[in-house]
């Protein structure tokens, strides 16, 4: 199992537009096959380093929420957040944007931050034997959905 997965999609839209779409955590459920959206916590109202949000997820009958903290918020360049469950680091998700001949290359990266013991304990709960394979498939779907939304 890989500890980092990266997927890139070329989208005919401006980097600022794409950044605005993925950094609006309340809309993440529009792109992701697993995340159903998020809500900003405390005084946070949008993407800023240190802002926290609750992410809600669903896979079949499984439902769970995580607490996330924005670790990069550079409009048109990079948006990233780290995920924790019950205070345990789980993952880092990041989106990088690079100009490419009138379009933008969007690279989504998942980094596994789980301690080894947590990976073993979480496997039956999550119902996924290899998170890297599972997340790569979901990331391809997420970027394809983002592509469709941005180029309508």
C-alpha positions in Angstrom: 0.0 0.0 0.0 1.4 3.4 -1.0 1.5 6.2 1.5 0.9 8.9 -1.1 -1.2 8.9 -4.2 -1.3 11.7 -6.8 -3.7 12.2 -9.7 -3.6 15.0 -12.3 -6.3 16.3 -14.6 -6.0 19.1 -17.3 -9.0 21.4 -17.1 -9.8 24.2 -19.4 -10.5 26.7 -16.7 -8.5 29.4 -14.8 -6.6 28.3 -11.7 -8.4 30.8 -9.5 -11.8 29.4 -10.5 -10.7 25.9 -9.8 -9.1 26.9 -6.5 -12.4 28.6 -5.5 -14.3 25.4 -6.3 -12.1 23.0 -4.3 -11.5 25.3 -1.4 -15.2 25.7 -0.8 -15.5 22.7 1.5 -19.3 23.1 1.7 -19.3 22.0 -2.0 -16.8 19.1 -1.9 -19.7 16.7 -2.0 -20.4 18.0 -5.5 -17.1 16.5 -6.8 -16.2 13.6 -4.4 -17.9 10.2 -4.6 -17.3 9.8 -0.8 -17.4 13.2 0.8 -20.8 14.7 1.2 -19.7 18.1 2.1 -18.2 20.1 5.0 -19.0 23.0 7.3 -16.6 25.5 8.7 -16.1 25.4 12.5 -15.8 28.1 15.1 -15.2 31.5 13.5 -13.9 30.1 10.2 -15.9 31.2 7.1 -13.6 30.2 4.3 -10.2 28.8 3.4 -7.3 30.2 5.5 -4.4 28.5 7.1 -5.5 27.3 10.5 -9.2 27.3 9.7 -11.0 24.2 10.8 -14.0 22.4 9.3 -15.9 19.2 9.7 -16.0 16.9 6.7 -18.9 14.4 6.3 -18.4 11.2 4.4 -20.5 8.3 3.2 -19.6 5.0 1.6 -22.6 2.7 1.3 -24.1 2.3 4.7 -21.0 3.7 6.4 -21.1 7.3 7.5 -18.4 9.2 9.4 -17.2 12.7 10.1 -13.7 14.0 10.5 -12.1 17.3 11.8 -9.9 19.0 9.2 -7.5 21.9 9.4 -6.4 24.0 6.4 -2.6 23.9 6.1 -2.3 25.7 2.8 -4.5 28.3 1.2 -2.8 30.1 -1.6 -5.5 31.1 -4.1 -4.9 29.8 -7.6 -1.9 27.8 -6.5 -2.5 25.4 -3.6 -5.2 24.3 -1.2 -4.4 21.6 1.4 -5.9 20.3 4.7 -5.1 17.7 7.2 -7.7 15.2 8.5 -7.9 13.8 12.1 -10.3 11.4 13.6 -10.7 11.4 17.4 -7.5 13.5 17.5 -5.5 10.9 15.5 -3.8 12.2 12.3 -5.4 10.4 9.3 -4.4 12.1 6.1 -3.4 15.2 4.2 -5.3 16.2 1.0 -3.9 18.8 -1.3 -4.8 20.4 -4.6 -2.1 22.1 -6.7 -2.8 24.3 -9.7 -0.4 25.0 -12.6 -0.9 26.8 -15.8 -0.8 24.7 -18.9 -1.3 26.4 -22.4 -4.5 28.1 -21.5 -5.7 25.4 -19.2 -4.8 24.3 -15.7 -3.2 21.1 -14.4 -5.0 20.2 -11.2 -3.1 17.7 -9.1 -4.9 16.1 -6.1 -2.6 14.4 -3.6 -3.5 12.1 -0.7 -0.9 11.4 1.9 -1.6 8.7 4.5 -0.7 10.0 8.0 -2.2 7.2 10.0 0.0 5.4 12.5 0.4 1.7 11.6 -1.8 0.5 14.5 -4.6 2.8 13.4 -4.5 1.5 9.8 -5.0 -2.1 11.1 -7.8 -1.1 13.5 -9.6 1.1 11.0 -9.6 -1.4 8.1 -12.8 -3.3 9.2 -14.6 -0.1 10.0 -13.7 1.5 6.7 -14.4 -1.7 4.7 -11.3 -0.9 2.4 -8.3 -3.2 2.3 -6.0 -0.8 0.4 -6.7 2.9 0.9 -4.2 4.0 -1.7 -6.1 2.1 -4.5 -9.5 3.1 -3.2 -8.5 6.8 -2.9 -6.8 6.9 -6.3 -10.1 5.7 -7.9 -12.1 8.3 -5.9 -9.6 11.0 -6.8 -10.0 10.3 -10.5 -13.8 10.6 -10.1 -13.4 13.8 -8.1 -11.2 15.5 -10.7 -13.5 14.3 -13.5 -16.5 15.8 -11.7 -14.6 19.0 -11.0 -13.7 19.2 -14.7 -17.4 18.9 -15.8 -18.5 21.5 -13.3 -15.7 24.0 -14.3 -16.3 23.7 -18.0 -20.1 23.9 -18.2 
